[in-house]
Amino acid sequence: MFREVQTGLRAVPLVFVDPAHSSRECVESGHIDKRNRVDQGHFICRGCGVVAHADRNASHNIATRGESVWSAGRESRVPATP
Ligand SMILES: [Zn+2]
């Protein structure tokens, strides 16, 4: 179900998630808007007003999605390449 990747001394479980809108979605409110991503480094939610570093916001969204997949025990597959 989950892959394990050898990284030095330990195997780490690897979960694939859909990254769609991860840079446009607010990690606090879930509000998705292209305008939330003000520029490369800044994220300001149009829904709740939270201000964050854009990469930090997006990385939290990815982590939350991964945790959701992991906790639910759902199958995680490598995304198809076009
Ligand atoms: Zn928000």
PDB file of the backbone (N, CA, C, O) and the ligand in Angstrom, with CONECT records:
HET     ZN  A 101       1
ATOM      1  N   MET A   1       0.833  -1.189   0.000  1.00  0.00           N
ATOM      2  CA  MET A   1       0.000   0.000   0.000  1.00  0.00           C
ATOM      3  C   MET A   1       0.877   1.252   0.000  1.00  0.00           C
ATOM      4  O   MET A   1       0.668   2.164  -0.799  1.00  0.00           O
ATOM      5  N   PHE A   2       1.848   1.287   0.891  1.00  0.00           N
ATOM      6  CA  PHE A   2       2.749   2.433   0.935  1.00  0.00           C
ATOM      7  C   PHE A   2       4.145   1.969   0.578  1.00  0.00           C
ATOM      8  O   PHE A   2       4.552   0.855   0.907  1.00  0.00           O
ATOM      9  N   ARG A   3       4.852   2.820  -0.083  1.00  0.00           N
ATOM     10  CA  ARG A   3       6.232   2.507  -0.410  1.00  0.00           C
ATOM     11  C   ARG A   3       7.121   2.891   0.753  1.00  0.00           C
ATOM     12  O   ARG A   3       6.807   3.783   1.541  1.00  0.00           O
ATOM     13  N   GLU A   4       8.211   2.209   0.837  1.00  0.00           N
ATOM     14  CA  GLU A   4       9.231   2.609   1.793  1.00  0.00           C
ATOM     15  C   GLU A   4      10.482   2.957   1.014  1.00  0.00           C
ATOM     16  O   GLU A   4      10.900   2.202   0.136  1.00  0.00           O
ATOM     17  N   VAL A   5      11.073   4.074   1.322  1.00  0.00           N
ATOM     18  CA  VAL A   5      12.259   4.548   0.631  1.00  0.00           C
ATOM     19  C   VAL A   5      13.428   4.465   1.590  1.00  0.00           C
ATOM     20  O   VAL A   5      13.348   4.925   2.729  1.00  0.00           O
ATOM     21  N   GLN A   6      14.518   3.872   1.118  1.00  0.00           N
ATOM     22  CA  GLN A   6      15.720   3.782   1.944  1.00  0.00           C
ATOM     23  C   GLN A   6      16.429   5.126   1.948  1.00  0.00           C
ATOM     24  O   GLN A   6      16.863   5.607   0.901  1.00  0.00           O
ATOM     25  N   THR A   7      16.545   5.721   3.100  1.00  0.00           N
ATOM     26  CA  THR A   7      17.256   6.999   3.225  1.00  0.00           C
ATOM     27  C   THR A   7      18.294   6.834   4.327  1.00  0.00           C
ATOM     28  O   THR A   7      18.008   7.062   5.503  1.00  0.00           O
ATOM     29  N   GLY A   8      19.472   6.446   3.944  1.00  0.00           N
ATOM     30  CA  GLY A   8      20.517   6.256   4.928  1.00  0.00           C
ATOM     31  C   GLY A   8      20.242   5.026   5.765  1.00  0.00           C
ATOM     32  O   GLY A   8      20.241   3.914   5.237  1.00  0.00           O
ATOM     33  N   LEU A   9      20.008   5.195   7.060  1.00  0.00           N
ATOM     34  CA  LEU A   9      19.879   4.070   7.968  1.00  0.00           C
ATOM     35  C   LEU A   9      18.448   3.582   8.155  1.00  0.00           C
ATOM     36  O   LEU A   9      18.239   2.474   8.648  1.00  0.00           O
ATOM     37  N   ARG A  10      17.458   4.390   7.770  1.00  0.00           N
ATOM     38  CA  ARG A  10      16.083   4.022   8.061  1.00  0.00           C
ATOM     39  C   ARG A  10      15.220   4.046   6.806  1.00  0.00           C
ATOM     40  O   ARG A  10      15.503   4.778   5.857  1.00  0.00           O
ATOM     41  N   ALA A  11      14.170   3.241   6.813  1.00  0.00           N
ATOM     42  CA  ALA A  11      13.189   3.275   5.745  1.00  0.00           C
ATOM     43  C   ALA A  11      12.080   4.234   6.166  1.00  0.00           C
ATOM     44  O   ALA A  11      11.607   4.183   7.302  1.00  0.00           O
ATOM     45  N   VAL A  12      11.675   5.091   5.269  1.00  0.00           N
ATOM     46  CA  VAL A  12      10.660   6.097   5.552  1.00  0.00           C
ATOM     47  C   VAL A  12       9.445   5.826   4.672  1.00  0.00           C
ATOM     48  O   VAL A  12       9.584   5.679   3.458  1.00  0.00           O
ATOM     49  N   PRO A  13       8.245   5.757   5.273  1.00  0.00           N
ATOM     50  CA  PRO A  13       7.057   5.558   4.429  1.00  0.00           C
ATOM     51  C   PRO A  13       6.842   6.777   3.528  1.00  0.00           C
ATOM     52  O   PRO A  13       7.050   7.916   3.947  1.00  0.00           O
ATOM     53  N   LEU A  14       6.430   6.527   2.307  1.00  0.00           N
ATOM     54  CA  LEU A  14       6.236   7.583   1.327  1.00  0.00           C
ATOM     55  C   LEU A  14       4.782   7.575   0.877  1.00  0.00           C
ATOM     56  O   LEU A  14       4.267   6.544   0.443  1.00  0.00           O
ATOM     57  N   VAL A  15       4.122   8.724   0.980  1.00  0.00           N
ATOM     58  CA  VAL A  15       2.720   8.850   0.594  1.00  0.00           C
ATOM     59  C   VAL A  15       2.626   9.862  -0.533  1.00  0.00           C
ATOM     60  O   VAL A  15       3.156  10.968  -0.425  1.00  0.00           O
ATOM     61  N   PHE A  16       1.962   9.494  -1.601  1.00  0.00           N
ATOM     62  CA  PHE A  16       1.771  10.413  -2.710  1.00  0.00           C
ATOM     63  C   PHE A  16       0.454  11.155  -2.525  1.00  0.00           C
ATOM     64  O   PHE A  16      -0.559  10.549  -2.174  1.00  0.00           O
ATOM     65  N   VAL A  17       0.464  12.459  -2.758  1.00  0.00           N
ATOM     66  CA  VAL A  17      -0.754  13.261  -2.641  1.00  0.00           C
ATOM     67  C   VAL A  17      -0.907  14.128  -3.888  1.00  0.00           C
ATOM     68  O   VAL A  17       0.058  14.395  -4.604  1.00  0.00           O
ATOM     69  N   ASP A  18      -2.146  14.560  -4.127  1.00  0.00           N
ATOM     70  CA  ASP A  18      -2.417  15.459  -5.242  1.00  0.00           C
ATOM     71  C   ASP A  18      -2.014  16.872  -4.827  1.00  0.00           C
ATOM     72  O   ASP A  18      -2.572  17.400  -3.865  1.00  0.00           O
ATOM     73  N   PRO A  19      -1.069  17.499  -5.514  1.00  0.00           N
ATOM     74  CA  PRO A  19      -0.625  18.831  -5.121  1.00  0.00           C
ATOM     75  C   PRO A  19      -1.495  19.964  -5.659  1.00  0.00           C
ATOM     76  O   PRO A  19      -1.189  21.135  -5.436  1.00  0.00           O
ATOM     77  N   ALA A  20      -2.580  19.629  -6.365  1.00  0.00           N
ATOM     78  CA  ALA A  20      -3.404  20.674  -6.998  1.00  0.00           C
ATOM     79  C   ALA A  20      -3.875  21.711  -5.983  1.00  0.00           C
ATOM     80  O   ALA A  20      -4.390  21.366  -4.920  1.00  0.00           O
ATOM     81  N   HIS A  21      -3.696  22.964  -6.319  1.00  0.00           N
ATOM     82  CA  HIS A  21      -4.143  24.123  -5.529  1.00  0.00           C
ATOM     83  C   HIS A  21      -3.448  24.245  -4.169  1.00  0.00           C
ATOM     84  O   HIS A  21      -3.877  25.042  -3.335  1.00  0.00           O
ATOM     85  N   SER A  22      -2.404  23.485  -3.933  1.00  0.00           N
ATOM     86  CA  SER A  22      -1.748  23.561  -2.620  1.00  0.00           C
ATOM     87  C   SER A  22      -1.137  24.939  -2.370  1.00  0.00           C
ATOM     88  O   SER A  22      -0.984  25.341  -1.217  1.00  0.00           O
ATOM     89  N   SER A  23      -0.789  25.663  -3.422  1.00  0.00           N
ATOM     90  CA  SER A  23      -0.218  26.998  -3.236  1.00  0.00           C
ATOM     91  C   SER A  23      -1.286  28.088  -3.217  1.00  0.00           C
ATOM     92  O   SER A  23      -0.991  29.249  -2.932  1.00  0.00           O
ATOM     93  N   ARG A  24      -2.535  27.706  -3.523  1.00  0.00           N
ATOM     94  CA  ARG A  24      -3.627  28.687  -3.552  1.00  0.00           C
ATOM     95  C   ARG A  24      -4.592  28.501  -2.390  1.00  0.00           C
ATOM     96  O   ARG A  24      -5.439  29.359  -2.142  1.00  0.00           O
ATOM     97  N   GLU A  25      -4.470  27.380  -1.675  1.00  0.00           N
ATOM     98  CA  GLU A  25      -5.397  27.049  -0.589  1.00  0.00           C
ATOM     99  C   GLU A  25      -4.848  27.523   0.753  1.00  0.00           C
ATOM    100  O   GLU A  25      -3.676  27.315   1.068  1.00  0.00           O
ATOM    101  N   CYS A  26      -5.709  28.161   1.533  1.00  0.00           N
ATOM    102  CA  CYS A  26      -5.322  28.624   2.865  1.00  0.00           C
ATOM    103  C   CYS A  26      -5.289  27.444   3.825  1.00  0.00           C
ATOM    104  O   CYS A  26      -6.258  26.692   3.932  1.00  0.00           O
ATOM    105  N   VAL A  27      -4.166  27.287   4.525  1.00  0.00           N
ATOM    106  CA  VAL A  27      -4.029  26.174   5.453  1.00  0.00           C
ATOM    107  C   VAL A  27      -4.932  26.355   6.679  1.00  0.00           C
ATOM    108  O   VAL A  27      -5.257  25.379   7.354  1.00  0.00           O
ATOM    109  N   GLU A  28      -5.335  27.583   6.966  1.00  0.00           N
ATOM    110  CA  GLU A  28      -6.187  27.845   8.126  1.00  0.00           C
ATOM    111  C   GLU A  28      -7.668  27.662   7.821  1.00  0.00           C
ATOM    112  O   GLU A  28      -8.384  27.008   8.579  1.00  0.00           O
ATOM    113  N   SER A  29      -8.131  28.245   6.704  1.00  0.00           N
ATOM    114  CA  SER A  29      -9.570  28.246   6.421  1.00  0.00           C
ATOM    115  C   SER A  29      -9.981  27.329   5.277  1.00  0.00           C
ATOM    116  O   SER A  29     -11.161  27.015   5.126  1.00  0.00           O
ATOM    117  N   GLY A  30      -9.011  26.898   4.470  1.00  0.00           N
ATOM    118  CA  GLY A  30      -9.333  26.062   3.327  1.00  0.00           C
ATOM    119  C   GLY A  30      -9.811  26.856   2.120  1.00  0.00           C
ATOM    120  O   GLY A  30     -10.157  26.279   1.090  1.00  0.00           O
ATOM    121  N   HIS A  31      -9.832  28.179   2.247  1.00  0.00           N
ATOM    122  CA  HIS A  31     -10.274  29.032   1.144  1.00  0.00           C
ATOM    123  C   HIS A  31      -9.275  28.925  -0.012  1.00  0.00           C
ATOM    124  O   HIS A  31      -8.069  29.066   0.194  1.00  0.00           O
ATOM    125  N   ILE A  32      -9.776  28.677  -1.225  1.00  0.00           N
ATOM    126  CA  ILE A  32      -8.918  28.555  -2.408  1.00  0.00           C
ATOM    127  C   ILE A  32      -9.189  29.727  -3.340  1.00  0.00           C
ATOM    128  O   ILE A  32     -10.324  29.962  -3.753  1.00  0.00           O
ATOM    129  N   ASP A  33      -8.134  30.451  -3.662  1.00  0.00           N
ATOM    130  CA  ASP A  33      -8.245  31.584  -4.583  1.00  0.00           C
ATOM    131  C   ASP A  33      -6.868  31.831  -5.174  1.00  0.00           C
ATOM    132  O   ASP A  33      -5.880  31.900  -4.444  1.00  0.00           O
ATOM    133  N   LYS A  34      -6.798  31.964  -6.477  1.00  0.00           N
ATOM    134  CA  LYS A  34      -5.515  32.224  -7.133  1.00  0.00           C
ATOM    135  C   LYS A  34      -4.863  33.481  -6.582  1.00  0.00           C
ATOM    136  O   LYS A  34      -3.637  33.564  -6.509  1.00  0.00           O
ATOM    137  N   ARG A  35      -5.676  34.468  -6.189  1.00  0.00           N
ATOM    138  CA  ARG A  35      -5.153  35.749  -5.691  1.00  0.00           C
ATOM    139  C   ARG A  35      -4.555  35.622  -4.289  1.00  0.00           C
ATOM    140  O   ARG A  35      -3.886  36.543  -3.821  1.00  0.00           O
ATOM    141  N   ASN A  36      -4.790  34.481  -3.606  1.00  0.00           N
ATOM    142  CA  ASN A  36      -4.176  34.283  -2.288  1.00  0.00           C
ATOM    143  C   ASN A  36      -2.652  34.300  -2.385  1.00  0.00           C
ATOM    144  O   ASN A  36      -1.960  34.762  -1.478  1.00  0.00           O
ATOM    145  N   ARG A  37      -2.157  33.792  -3.490  1.00  0.00           N
ATOM    146  CA  ARG A  37      -0.703  33.777  -3.710  1.00  0.00           C
ATOM    147  C   ARG A  37      -0.315  35.113  -4.321  1.00  0.00           C
ATOM    148  O   ARG A  37      -0.351  35.291  -5.538  1.00  0.00           O
ATOM    149  N   VAL A  38       0.053  36.038  -3.466  1.00  0.00           N
ATOM    150  CA  VAL A  38       0.323  37.410  -3.890  1.00  0.00           C
ATOM    151  C   VAL A  38       1.531  37.469  -4.828  1.00  0.00           C
ATOM    152  O   VAL A  38       1.479  38.104  -5.882  1.00  0.00           O
ATOM    153  N   ASP A  39       2.597  36.811  -4.440  1.00  0.00           N
ATOM    154  CA  ASP A  39       3.794  36.697  -5.276  1.00  0.00           C
ATOM    155  C   ASP A  39       4.529  35.428  -4.865  1.00  0.00           C
ATOM    156  O   ASP A  39       3.980  34.594  -4.145  1.00  0.00           O
ATOM    157  N   GLN A  40       5.755  35.284  -5.316  1.00  0.00           N
ATOM    158  CA  GLN A  40       6.491  34.038  -5.077  1.00  0.00           C
ATOM    159  C   GLN A  40       6.606  33.682  -3.596  1.00  0.00           C
ATOM    160  O   GLN A  40       6.580  32.506  -3.233  1.00  0.00           O
ATOM    161  N   GLY A  41       6.733  34.697  -2.743  1.00  0.00           N
ATOM    162  CA  GLY A  41       6.997  34.414  -1.338  1.00  0.00           C
ATOM    163  C   GLY A  41       5.864  34.708  -0.376  1.00  0.00           C
ATOM    164  O   GLY A  41       5.940  34.331   0.794  1.00  0.00           O
ATOM    165  N   HIS A  42       4.812  35.374  -0.839  1.00  0.00           N
ATOM    166  CA  HIS A  42       3.781  35.842   0.087  1.00  0.00           C
ATOM    167  C   HIS A  42       2.414  35.229  -0.199  1.00  0.00           C
ATOM    168  O   HIS A  42       1.981  35.110  -1.346  1.00  0.00           O
ATOM    169  N   PHE A  43       1.750  34.845   0.898  1.00  0.00           N
ATOM    170  CA  PHE A  43       0.402  34.292   0.832  1.00  0.00           C
ATOM    171  C   PHE A  43      -0.484  35.113   1.763  1.00  0.00           C
ATOM    172  O   PHE A  43      -0.196  35.246   2.952  1.00  0.00           O
ATOM    173  N   ILE A  44      -1.560  35.659   1.211  1.00  0.00           N
ATOM    174  CA  ILE A  44      -2.535  36.388   2.020  1.00  0.00           C
ATOM    175  C   ILE A  44      -3.920  35.864   1.645  1.00  0.00           C
ATOM    176  O   ILE A  44      -4.372  36.046   0.515  1.00  0.00           O
ATOM    177  N   CYS A  45      -4.584  35.218   2.587  1.00  0.00           N
ATOM    178  CA  CYS A  45      -5.878  34.598   2.314  1.00  0.00           C
ATOM    179  C   CYS A  45      -6.959  35.664   2.104  1.00  0.00           C
ATOM    180  O   CYS A  45      -7.147  36.551   2.936  1.00  0.00           O
ATOM    181  N   ARG A  46      -7.659  35.554   0.978  1.00  0.00           N
ATOM    182  CA  ARG A  46      -8.764  36.471   0.683  1.00  0.00           C
ATOM    183  C   ARG A  46      -9.998  36.128   1.505  1.00  0.00           C
ATOM    184  O   ARG A  46     -10.934  36.922   1.598  1.00  0.00           O
ATOM    185  N   GLY A  47      -9.992  34.954   2.093  1.00  0.00           N
ATOM    186  CA  GLY A  47     -11.150  34.536   2.876  1.00  0.00           C
ATOM    187  C   GLY A  47     -11.065  34.919   4.341  1.00  0.00           C
ATOM    188  O   GLY A  47     -12.021  35.458   4.899  1.00  0.00           O
ATOM    189  N   CYS A  48      -9.906  34.639   4.981  1.00  0.00           N
ATOM    190  CA  CYS A  48      -9.807  34.878   6.427  1.00  0.00           C
ATOM    191  C   CYS A  48      -8.715  35.878   6.797  1.00  0.00           C
ATOM    192  O   CYS A  48      -8.615  36.286   7.954  1.00  0.00           O
ATOM    193  N   GLY A  49      -7.899  36.274   5.826  1.00  0.00           N
ATOM    194  CA  GLY A  49      -6.894  37.297   6.076  1.00  0.00           C
ATOM    195  C   GLY A  49      -5.578  36.792   6.638  1.00  0.00           C
ATOM    196  O   GLY A  49      -4.695  37.600   6.927  1.00  0.00           O
ATOM    197  N   VAL A  50      -5.415  35.495   6.803  1.00  0.00           N
ATOM    198  CA  VAL A  50      -4.154  34.982   7.338  1.00  0.00           C
ATOM    199  C   VAL A  50      -3.006  35.340   6.395  1.00  0.00           C
ATOM    200  O   VAL A  50      -3.157  35.294   5.174  1.00  0.00           O
ATOM    201  N   VAL A  51      -1.877  35.692   6.962  1.00  0.00           N
ATOM    202  CA  VAL A  51      -0.681  36.033   6.195  1.00  0.00           C
ATOM    203  C   VAL A  51       0.381  34.986   6.510  1.00  0.00           C
ATOM    204  O   VAL A  51       0.623  34.669   7.674  1.00  0.00           O
ATOM    205  N   ALA A  52       1.010  34.453   5.471  1.00  0.00           N
ATOM    206  CA  ALA A  52       2.019  33.410   5.682  1.00  0.00           C
ATOM    207  C   ALA A  52       3.033  33.454   4.553  1.00  0.00           C
ATOM    208  O   ALA A  52       2.801  34.058   3.506  1.00  0.00           O
ATOM    209  N   HIS A  53       4.156  32.803   4.788  1.00  0.00           N
ATOM    210  CA  HIS A  53       5.095  32.591   3.686  1.00  0.00           C
ATOM    211  C   HIS A  53       4.433  31.594   2.730  1.00  0.00           C
ATOM    212  O   HIS A  53       3.894  30.577   3.168  1.00  0.00           O
ATOM    213  N   ALA A  54       4.473  31.882   1.443  1.00  0.00           N
ATOM    214  CA  ALA A  54       3.752  31.066   0.464  1.00  0.00           C
ATOM    215  C   ALA A  54       4.201  29.601   0.481  1.00  0.00           C
ATOM    216  O   ALA A  54       3.365  28.700   0.411  1.00  0.00           O
ATOM    217  N   ASP A  55       5.486  29.360   0.572  1.00  0.00           N
ATOM    218  CA  ASP A  55       5.981  27.981   0.562  1.00  0.00           C
ATOM    219  C   ASP A  55       5.607  27.253   1.853  1.00  0.00           C
ATOM    220  O   ASP A  55       5.318  26.056   1.836  1.00  0.00           O
ATOM    221  N   ARG A  56       5.615  27.974   2.960  1.00  0.00           N
ATOM    222  CA  ARG A  56       5.235  27.359   4.240  1.00  0.00           C
ATOM    223  C   ARG A  56       3.759  26.964   4.210  1.00  0.00           C
ATOM    224  O   ARG A  56       3.400  25.869   4.644  1.00  0.00           O
ATOM    225  N   ASN A  57       2.906  27.850   3.700  1.00  0.00           N
ATOM    226  CA  ASN A  57       1.486  27.543   3.590  1.00  0.00           C
ATOM    227  C   ASN A  57       1.270  26.306   2.708  1.00  0.00           C
ATOM    228  O   ASN A  57       0.540  25.387   3.080  1.00  0.00           O
ATOM    229  N   ALA A  58       1.914  26.297   1.540  1.00  0.00           N
ATOM    230  CA  ALA A  58       1.744  25.180   0.611  1.00  0.00           C
ATOM    231  C   ALA A  58       2.271  23.876   1.207  1.00  0.00           C
ATOM    232  O   ALA A  58       1.651  22.824   1.043  1.00  0.00           O
ATOM    233  N   SER A  59       3.404  23.938   1.892  1.00  0.00           N
ATOM    234  CA  SER A  59       3.974  22.716   2.462  1.00  0.00           C
ATOM    235  C   SER A  59       3.082  22.141   3.567  1.00  0.00           C
ATOM    236  O   SER A  59       3.011  20.925   3.745  1.00  0.00           O
ATOM    237  N   HIS A  60       2.405  23.020   4.304  1.00  0.00           N
ATOM    238  CA  HIS A  60       1.473  22.537   5.321  1.00  0.00           C
ATOM    239  C   HIS A  60       0.275  21.859   4.667  1.00  0.00           C
ATOM    240  O   HIS A  60      -0.236  20.862   5.178  1.00  0.00           O
ATOM    241  N   ASN A  61      -0.171  22.400   3.535  1.00  0.00           N
ATOM    242  CA  ASN A  61      -1.275  21.757   2.818  1.00  0.00           C
ATOM    243  C   ASN A  61      -0.881  20.362   2.348  1.00  0.00           C
ATOM    244  O   ASN A  61      -1.660  19.417   2.471  1.00  0.00           O
ATOM    245  N   ILE A  62       0.326  20.235   1.810  1.00  0.00           N
ATOM    246  CA  ILE A  62       0.816  18.938   1.347  1.00  0.00           C
ATOM    247  C   ILE A  62       0.916  17.969   2.526  1.00  0.00           C
ATOM    248  O   ILE A  62       0.517  16.809   2.419  1.00  0.00           O
ATOM    249  N   ALA A  63       1.450  18.449   3.645  1.00  0.00           N
ATOM    250  CA  ALA A  63       1.590  17.587   4.829  1.00  0.00           C
ATOM    251  C   ALA A  63       0.228  17.137   5.347  1.00  0.00           C
ATOM    252  O   ALA A  63       0.055  15.978   5.722  1.00  0.00           O
ATOM    253  N   THR A  64      -0.740  18.055   5.367  1.00  0.00           N
ATOM    254  CA  THR A  64      -2.084  17.719   5.846  1.00  0.00           C
ATOM    255  C   THR A  64      -2.721  16.671   4.943  1.00  0.00           C
ATOM    256  O   THR A  64      -3.356  15.733   5.424  1.00  0.00           O
ATOM    257  N   ARG A  65      -2.553  16.832   3.641  1.00  0.00           N
ATOM    258  CA  ARG A  65      -3.101  15.846   2.697  1.00  0.00           C
ATOM    259  C   ARG A  65      -2.439  14.481   2.894  1.00  0.00           C
ATOM    260  O   ARG A  65      -3.106  13.447   2.873  1.00  0.00           O
ATOM    261  N   GLY A  66      -1.128  14.493   3.085  1.00  0.00           N
ATOM    262  CA  GLY A  66      -0.421  13.235   3.311  1.00  0.00           C
ATOM    263  C   GLY A  66      -0.872  12.559   4.589  1.00  0.00           C
ATOM    264  O   GLY A  66      -1.049  11.341   4.626  1.00  0.00           O
ATOM    265  N   GLU A  67      -1.058  13.349   5.640  1.00  0.00           N
ATOM    266  CA  GLU A  67      -1.513  12.808   6.923  1.00  0.00           C
ATOM    267  C   GLU A  67      -2.910  12.211   6.783  1.00  0.00           C
ATOM    268  O   GLU A  67      -3.219  11.177   7.376  1.00  0.00           O
ATOM    269  N   SER A  68      -3.752  12.881   5.988  1.00  0.00           N
ATOM    270  CA  SER A  68      -5.106  12.392   5.764  1.00  0.00           C
ATOM    271  C   SER A  68      -5.093  11.029   5.067  1.00  0.00           C
ATOM    272  O   SER A  68      -5.816  10.112   5.456  1.00  0.00           O
ATOM    273  N   VAL A  69      -4.260  10.913   4.033  1.00  0.00           N
ATOM    274  CA  VAL A  69      -4.141   9.642   3.307  1.00  0.00           C
ATOM    275  C   VAL A  69      -3.613   8.559   4.243  1.00  0.00           C
ATOM    276  O   VAL A  69      -4.118   7.437   4.262  1.00  0.00           O
ATOM    277  N   TRP A  70      -2.592   8.911   5.013  1.00  0.00           N
ATOM    278  CA  TRP A  70      -1.953   7.955   5.919  1.00  0.00           C
ATOM    279  C   TRP A  70      -2.925   7.491   6.999  1.00  0.00           C
ATOM    280  O   TRP A  70      -3.041   6.293   7.260  1.00  0.00           O
ATOM    281  N   SER A  71      -3.625   8.440   7.627  1.00  0.00           N
ATOM    282  CA  SER A  71      -4.533   8.122   8.731  1.00  0.00           C
ATOM    283  C   SER A  71      -5.712   7.279   8.276  1.00  0.00           C
ATOM    284  O   SER A  71      -6.191   6.416   9.011  1.00  0.00           O
ATOM    285  N   ALA A  72      -6.173   7.532   7.067  1.00  0.00           N
ATOM    286  CA  ALA A  72      -7.325   6.790   6.556  1.00  0.00           C
ATOM    287  C   ALA A  72      -6.920   5.420   6.033  1.00  0.00           C
ATOM    288  O   ALA A  72      -7.776   4.575   5.770  1.00  0.00           O
ATOM    289  N   GLY A  73      -5.611   5.197   5.879  1.00  0.00           N
ATOM    290  CA  GLY A  73      -5.145   3.913   5.374  1.00  0.00           C
ATOM    291  C   GLY A  73      -5.474   3.700   3.916  1.00  0.00           C
ATOM    292  O   GLY A  73      -5.527   2.570   3.431  1.00  0.00           O
ATOM    293  N   ARG A  74      -5.700   4.823   3.211  1.00  0.00           N
ATOM    294  CA  ARG A  74      -6.030   4.716   1.787  1.00  0.00           C
ATOM    295  C   ARG A  74      -4.793   4.364   0.984  1.00  0.00           C
ATOM    296  O   ARG A  74      -3.661   4.626   1.392  1.00  0.00           O
ATOM    297  N   GLU A  75      -5.038   3.769  -0.155  1.00  0.00           N
ATOM    298  CA  GLU A  75      -3.942   3.415  -1.035  1.00  0.00           C
ATOM    299  C   GLU A  75      -3.349   4.672  -1.652  1.00  0.00           C
ATOM    300  O   GLU A  75      -4.077   5.588  -2.035  1.00  0.00           O
ATOM    301  N   SER A  76      -2.058   4.711  -1.743  1.00  0.00           N
ATOM    302  CA  SER A  76      -1.348   5.851  -2.297  1.00  0.00           C
ATOM    303  C   SER A  76      -0.616   5.387  -3.536  1.00  0.00           C
ATOM    304  O   SER A  76       0.210   4.476  -3.474  1.00  0.00           O
ATOM    305  N   ARG A  77      -0.912   5.999  -4.640  1.00  0.00           N
ATOM    306  CA  ARG A  77      -0.286   5.580  -5.891  1.00  0.00           C
ATOM    307  C   ARG A  77       0.539   6.710  -6.494  1.00  0.00           C
ATOM    308  O   ARG A  77       0.266   7.892  -6.284  1.00  0.00           O
ATOM    309  N   VAL A  78       1.538   6.314  -7.235  1.00  0.00           N
ATOM    310  CA  VAL A  78       2.343   7.288  -7.948  1.00  0.00           C
ATOM    311  C   VAL A  78       1.449   7.938  -9.003  1.00  0.00           C
ATOM    312  O   VAL A  78       0.791   7.231  -9.765  1.00  0.00           O
ATOM    313  N   PRO A  79       1.413   9.270  -9.062  1.00  0.00           N
ATOM    314  CA  PRO A  79       0.598   9.939 -10.074  1.00  0.00           C
ATOM    315  C   PRO A  79       1.040   9.542 -11.479  1.00  0.00           C
ATOM    316  O   PRO A  79       2.228   9.348 -11.735  1.00  0.00           O
ATOM    317  N   ALA A  80       0.076   9.426 -12.381  1.00  0.00           N
ATOM    318  CA  ALA A  80       0.398   9.101 -13.768  1.00  0.00           C
ATOM    319  C   ALA A  80       1.146  10.264 -14.399  1.00  0.00           C
ATOM    320  O   ALA A  80       0.846  11.429 -14.136  1.00  0.00           O
ATOM    321  N   THR A  81       2.103   9.940 -15.218  1.00  0.00           N
ATOM    322  CA  THR A  81       2.831  11.008 -15.912  1.00  0.00           C
ATOM    323  C   THR A  81       2.200  11.199 -17.275  1.00  0.00           C
ATOM    324  O   THR A  81       1.806  10.236 -17.933  1.00  0.00           O
ATOM    325  N   PRO A  82       2.108  12.463 -17.693  1.00  0.00           N
ATOM    326  CA  PRO A  82       1.455  12.726 -18.986  1.00  0.00           C
ATOM    327  C   PRO A  82       2.270  12.218 -20.156  1.00  0.00           C
ATOM    328  O   PRO A  82       1.857  12.364 -21.306  1.00  0.00           O
TER     329      PRO A  82
HETATM  330 ZN    ZN A 101      -7.915  31.594   5.119  1.00  0.00          ZN2+
END
